Amino acid sequence: MAGNPLSKKVRTALDETRLLILGAQVLFGFQLEAVFQNQFSTLPLLSRSIACAAVLLMTIAVACLVTPSMLHRIAEGGEDTQRILRSATLWAGISLLPFALSIGLDFYVVFELVTGRPGAVVAGFIFFGLAGAFWYGFEFMSKQHEQVAAWAPIPASTPLSTKIENMLREARVILPGAQALLGFQFVVILTKEFAALEPLSQGLHLAALCFVAFATILLMTPAALHRITYAGEDSEEFLKRGSRFVTTAPFFLGLGIAADLYVVTTAAVQSHGLGVAIGMGAFILLSILWYGVPFAIRKGKPT
């Protein structure tokens, strides 16, 4: 690892992405579960609509944070390249905008219950501004990013051990999003509000739970496979098998997210049309970012 500074930087980028998605995990779970809390139905339609927008924005943030892992697995075949390093930086930067907007909208919703609309507007803008200042302002005030952009590590062949470490690390990047959703899915079934849903929404939620549970199982399989079947030994066969699990799991995670976005939206604003639009739109976006873009880049790579 010491002889390949590019691999070290890619590893750091993936670790930083994992840190960001862990932050998104808590808020994402809260947003989904909030719709089924007792007081949520007492909120004005505007606030309930804003809550739905916050969930959608957090979904976009999670989608952006998972994208570098899929690009690394599918487009680059696990090789550490300057392109994947740039992609990790780009998608992390993009993800923070919907993340910050989502935080601001959430503060509006919760503050309106206590302070009314004026206080909610102020709180929302303050925390959106704080997130923007700390996540973008400080970074762009510094000239360090120009020096970093000018530094180009020399590409080198990525060792097998590093590829396997990164594959397992990428599973850990994707797993928190599945954990947040799975926890919400189990808990919400025990609420009175879920029992009041129409059968279609209940059925879709159960289907979504199955999809996300299967995605979680797939993401945990490479670690079990490496430890039990291969006794921790690195091999090309394990890398290929583990990579298949890691790249397949997001498909089912995307199905679960899309189905539950429909359930949450229809429960919040009582609109089947909007629920379908948001659910389908989210699944299309996730499919494009997690599969469409990586496969298009891989196909366009010179042989």
Secondary structure, DSSP 8 states (H G I E B T S, - for coil): -TT-HHHHHHHHHHHHHHHHHHHHHHHHHHHHHHTTSGGGGGS-HHHHHHHHHHHHHHHHHHHHHHHHHHIIIIISTT---HHHHHHHHHHHHHHHHHHHHHHHHHHHHHHHHHH-HHHHHHHHHHHHHHHHIIIIIHHHHSSHHHHHHH---------HHHHHHHHHHHHHHHHHHHHHHHHHHHHHTTSHHHHTS-HHHHHHHHHHHHHHHHHHHHHHHHHHIIIIISTT---HHHHHHHHHHHHHHHHHHHHHHHHHHHHHHHHHH--HHHHHHHHHHHHHHHHIIIIIHHHHHHHHS--
